[in-house]
Amino acid sequence: MDNSLPFFILAGFIAQMIDGTLGMAYGVSCSTLMLSIGVSPVVASASVHMAELFTTAVSAFCHLKAGNVDKEFLKRLVIPGVIGGIIGAYILCNVNGEAIKPFISLYLLGMGILILVKAARKHQPEPKRNHIGRLGFLGGFVDAIGGGGWGPVVTSTLVAKGNSPRFVIGSVNVAEFFVAAATSAVFLVSLGSIYLNAVIGLVIGGMIAAPIAAKACKSVQPKPLMVAVGILIVCLSVRTIYQTAGSTLIATQNAAIAGLNALPH
């Protein structure tokens, strides 16, 4: 993938456009696109989290400056989120990438369906702030394992519980910086290196898209965009699952044929 930089720039641009208008799905979008071209789950997640160090730092600063952060949300999310991210990254670094790829694709498929379900909801319940720590841990864990999911899991759940989208998105974005930093540190120590092309491309694409997305979010209707994103993630995940299943079937058939040929005639 020596000439892959343009692809990652495009992936970063698309993901940041989505994230800038919805407040979620940057990691899920990037990881789904990367897995669809054959990037391993651990490299995809490591690259996404390294790029997020830049994007979430800018986002966190902007939200803090704008007064969009609820300190209670932030305090209850950060530590569990960091712990979950560290555990998830450690597990991902110590499993066979090809073996876990179908499960990661299934997880991303589930995230796509979750986004579609959230888009279909019409009622707004009474605000609830229970189990925020557990939610942060789960969000950090699946975010590291799947290369994304912090926003779809944490942001969408807290908003679905009736909490103010403004303070939820602001607080979750600030907490995400610490989760991304901890997760990236584990990947760097475990892998020893990163896919530099992917990181550079995602950062460049995200920086180009950020100001466009900031303007677009004022006029774009969130529900149609959520539906489009959900469908895209579902389709790409199904494609990856199909390709992985086909490769596994071919490998099994080849192994069986080789075994039969090795038998004494």
Residue pairs with C-beta under 8 A, 6 or more apart in sequence:
1 37
1 39
1 197
4 37
4 197
4 198
4 201
5 197
5 200
5 201
6 201
7 37
7 201
8 34
8 47
8 197
8 198
8 200
8 201
8 202
8 205
9 201
9 202
9 204
9 205
9 208
10 201
10 205
11 29
11 30
11 33
11 34
11 201
11 202
11 205
12 30
12 51
12 201
12 202
12 203
12 204
12 205
12 206
12 209
13 205
13 206
13 208
13 209
14 29
14 33
14 205
14 209
15 25
15 26
15 27
15 29
15 30
15 33
15 202
15 205
15 206
15 209
16 26
16 55
16 205
16 206
16 207
16 208
16 209
16 210
16 213
17 209
17 212
17 213
17 216
18 25
18 26
18 29
18 225
18 229
19 25
19 26
19 29
19 55
19 151
19 213
20 209
20 210
20 212
20 213
20 214
20 216
20 217
21 213
21 216
21 217
21 220
21 222
21 225
22 151
22 222
22 225
22 226
22 229
23 151
23 155
23 165
23 169
23 172
23 173
24 115
24 150
24 151
24 152
24 155
24 156
25 111
25 115
25 148
25 151
25 152
25 229
25 233
26 48
26 52
26 55
26 148
26 151
26 206
27 48
27 49
27 52
27 143
27 146
27 147
27 148
27 149
27 150
27 151
28 108
28 111
28 112
28 146
28 147
28 148
28 149
28 151
28 152
28 233
29 148
29 229
29 232
29 233
30 44
30 47
30 48
30 51
30 147
30 148
30 202
31 41
31 44
31 45
31 48
31 104
31 108
31 146
31 147
31 148
32 108
32 112
32 148
32 232
32 233
32 236
32 237
32 240
33 236
34 43
34 44
34 47
34 48
34 147
34 198
35 41
35 44
35 101
35 104
35 105
35 108
35 147
35 236
35 237
35 240
36 236
36 239
36 240
39 47
39 195
39 198
40 97
40 98
40 101
41 92
41 97
41 100
41 101
41 104
41 146
41 147
42 92
42 93
42 97
42 187
42 191
43 97
43 194
43 195
43 198
44 147
44 198
45 89
45 92
45 144
45 145
45 146
45 147
45 148
45 183
45 187
46 89
46 184
46 187
46 188
46 191
46 194
46 195
47 194
47 195
47 198
47 199
47 202
48 147
48 148
48 202
49 89
49 144
49 147
49 180
49 183
49 184
49 187
50 184
50 187
50 188
50 194
50 199
51 198
51 199
51 202
51 203
51 206
52 176
52 177
52 180
52 184
53 177
53 180
53 181
53 184
54 203
54 206
54 207
55 203
55 206
55 210
56 173
56 176
56 177
56 180
57 177
58 210
59 173
59 176
59 177
60 173
60 174
60 176
60 177
63 69
63 169
63 170
63 171
63 173
63 174
64 170
64 174
66 170
68 166
68 167
68 169
68 170
68 171
69 167
69 170
69 171
69 174
70 164
70 167
70 168
70 170
70 171
72 129
73 129
73 132
73 158
73 163
73 167
73 168
73 171
73 172
73 175
74 171
74 174
74 175
76 132
76 133
76 136
77 132
77 133
77 135
77 136
77 139
77 154
77 171
77 172
77 175
78 136
78 175
78 178
78 179
79 133
79 136
80 133
80 134
80 135
80 136
80 137
80 140
81 136
81 137
81 139
81 140
81 150
81 154
81 175
81 176
81 178
81 179
82 140
82 178
82 179
82 182
83 137
83 140
84 136
84 137
84 138
84 139
84 140
84 141
84 142
84 143
84 144
84 179
85 140
85 141
85 143
85 144
85 179
85 180
85 182
85 183
85 186
86 140
86 144
86 182
86 183
86 186
87 141
87 144
88 140
88 141
88 142
88 143
88 144
88 145
88 183
89 144
89 182
89 183
89 186
89 187
89 190
90 186
90 190
91 145
92 100
92 144
92 145
93 186
93 187
93 190
93 191
94 190
101 240
101 244
102 241
102 244
102 245
102 248
104 145
104 146
104 147
105 237
105 240
105 241
105 244
106 237
106 241
107 142
107 145
107 146
107 149
108 146
108 148
108 233
108 236
108 237
109 233
109 234
109 237
109 238
109 241
111 146
111 148
111 149
111 152
111 233
112 229
112 230
112 231
112 232
112 233
112 234
112 237
113 230
113 234
114 152
114 153
114 156
114 230
115 152
115 156
115 226
115 229
115 230
115 233
116 226
116 227
116 230
116 231
116 234
118 152
118 156
118 160
118 226
119 223
119 226
119 227
119 230
121 160
124 162
125 160
125 161
125 162
126 162
127 161
127 162
127 163
127 164
128 161
128 162
128 163
129 161
129 163
132 158
135 153
135 154
135 157
135 158
136 154
136 175
138 153
139 149
139 150
139 153
139 154
139 179
140 150
140 179
140 183
142 149
142 153
143 149
143 150
143 153
143 179
143 183
144 183
144 186
150 172
150 176
150 179
151 172
151 176
154 172
154 175
155 168
155 169
155 172
158 168
158 172
159 165
159 168
159 169
187 194
188 194
